Amino acid sequence: MDDSTTYTRLGGEARVRQLVDRFYDLMSELPEAATIRKMHADDLTESRDKLFKFLSGFWGGPSLYVQQYGHPMLRARHLKFPIGESERDQWLMCMNQAVDDLVEDSQLAAQLKQRFLLTADHMRNKQG
C-alpha cells in the first residue's frame, strides 16, 4: 500500500473507522449538533458504514463505497436535506472534534480539516 496516502498516514482501516465512530458519537452527544443528528436515522449503523466506505476510498484506501454504491455524487445525495451554514457548521464541529481527538499528526489534522471544510461547504443548498 502507498505510504503517502491519507488513508495510510491516518492509520488505515481501523483508524478511519475510529474517526467515523467518534464523529457520529459526537453528533449524538452534543446538543449543538441536534439539527444534523435529526437528519439521520435513529440507528446510525448504515450512516457509519457508508461514511467509512466513502472516506476509505476518498483518502486513497480501498474504494469500498464505489464498489458497493457507485459514484458518490455527494452533493446530489445530500440535496434532500436542507443544508445551510448552521448545518455545515454543526457537521464540521463534530468532524473537527473527532480529528482533534484522534489525529496526532498536526499537519495531517490540518489537511483533513481543510478538506472537510471545502466538502461541507459544497454541500450547502439553502441560504443561511
C-alpha positions in Angstrom: 0.0 0.0 0.0 1.2 3.5 -0.8 2.6 5.1 2.4 1.9 8.6 1.1 -1.9 8.3 1.0 -4.0 10.0 3.6 -5.6 6.6 4.3 -2.2 5.1 5.3 -1.0 8.3 7.0 -4.1 8.2 9.2 -3.6 4.6 10.2 -5.6 2.5 7.7 -8.9 0.8 8.2 -9.0 0.7 12.0 -8.2 4.4 12.4 -10.7 5.5 9.7 -13.4 3.5 11.5 -12.4 5.2 14.8 -12.7 8.6 13.3 -16.1 7.8 11.8 -17.4 6.4 15.1 -16.1 9.3 17.1 -17.7 11.7 14.6 -21.1 10.0 14.9 -20.8 9.7 18.7 -20.2 13.4 19.0 -23.1 14.1 16.7 -25.3 12.1 19.0 -23.9 13.5 22.2 -23.5 17.3 21.5 -26.7 19.3 21.9 -25.2 21.8 19.4 -25.4 19.1 16.7 -29.1 18.3 17.3 -30.2 19.7 13.9 -27.9 17.5 11.9 -28.5 14.5 14.1 -32.2 14.7 13.3 -31.4 14.4 9.6 -30.1 10.9 10.3 -31.9 7.7 11.1 -32.2 6.7 14.8 -29.8 3.8 14.1 -26.6 5.2 12.7 -25.2 1.8 11.7 -25.7 2.4 8.0 -24.5 6.0 8.1 -21.3 4.9 9.9 -20.7 2.2 7.3 -21.3 4.4 4.3 -19.1 7.2 5.7 -16.3 4.7 6.5 -16.5 3.2 3.0 -16.5 6.7 1.4 -13.6 8.0 3.4 -11.6 4.8 2.8 -11.6 5.4 -1.0 -11.6 9.2 -0.8 -8.3 9.0 1.1 -6.6 6.5 -1.1 -7.5 3.2 0.5 -9.9 0.6 -0.8 -12.7 2.0 -3.0 -15.4 0.3 -0.9 -18.1 2.9 -1.4 -17.7 3.0 -5.2 -17.7 -0.8 -5.4 -21.0 -1.1 -3.5 -22.9 2.1 -4.4 -21.2 3.6 -7.5 -20.0 7.1 -7.8 -20.5 9.0 -4.5 -22.3 12.1 -6.1 -22.1 13.7 -2.7 -23.9 16.9 -3.5 -26.7 15.1 -5.3 -27.2 12.6 -2.4 -27.4 15.4 0.1 -29.9 17.6 -1.8 -32.9 16.1 0.0 -31.5 17.6 3.2 -31.7 21.4 3.9 -28.1 22.3 4.5 -27.2 25.9 5.3 -24.4 27.4 7.2 -25.7 26.2 10.5 -25.9 22.6 9.4 -22.5 22.8 7.8 -21.0 24.3 10.9 -22.6 21.6 13.1 -21.2 18.9 10.9 -17.8 20.5 10.9 -17.8 20.9 14.7 -18.3 17.2 15.1 -15.8 16.2 12.5 -13.1 18.7 13.6 -13.5 17.5 17.2 -13.1 13.9 16.0 -10.0 14.8 14.2 -8.6 16.7 17.2 -9.4 13.6 19.4 -7.8 11.0 17.1 -5.2 12.5 14.7 -1.9 13.2 16.4 -0.1 14.5 13.3 -0.9 18.2 13.4 -0.1 18.7 9.7 -2.4 15.8 8.7 -5.1 17.1 11.0 -4.9 20.5 9.4 -5.1 18.9 5.9 -8.2 16.8 6.9 -10.0 19.8 8.4 -9.3 21.9 5.3 -10.7 19.2 3.0 -13.7 18.7 5.3 -14.4 22.4 5.2 -14.4 22.5 1.4 -16.5 19.5 1.1 -19.0 20.5 3.8 -19.4 24.0 2.3 -20.0 22.4 -1.1 -23.0 20.5 0.4 -24.8 23.7 1.3 -28.1 24.0 -0.6 -30.0 26.7 1.2 -29.3 30.3 2.4 -28.3 30.9 5.9 
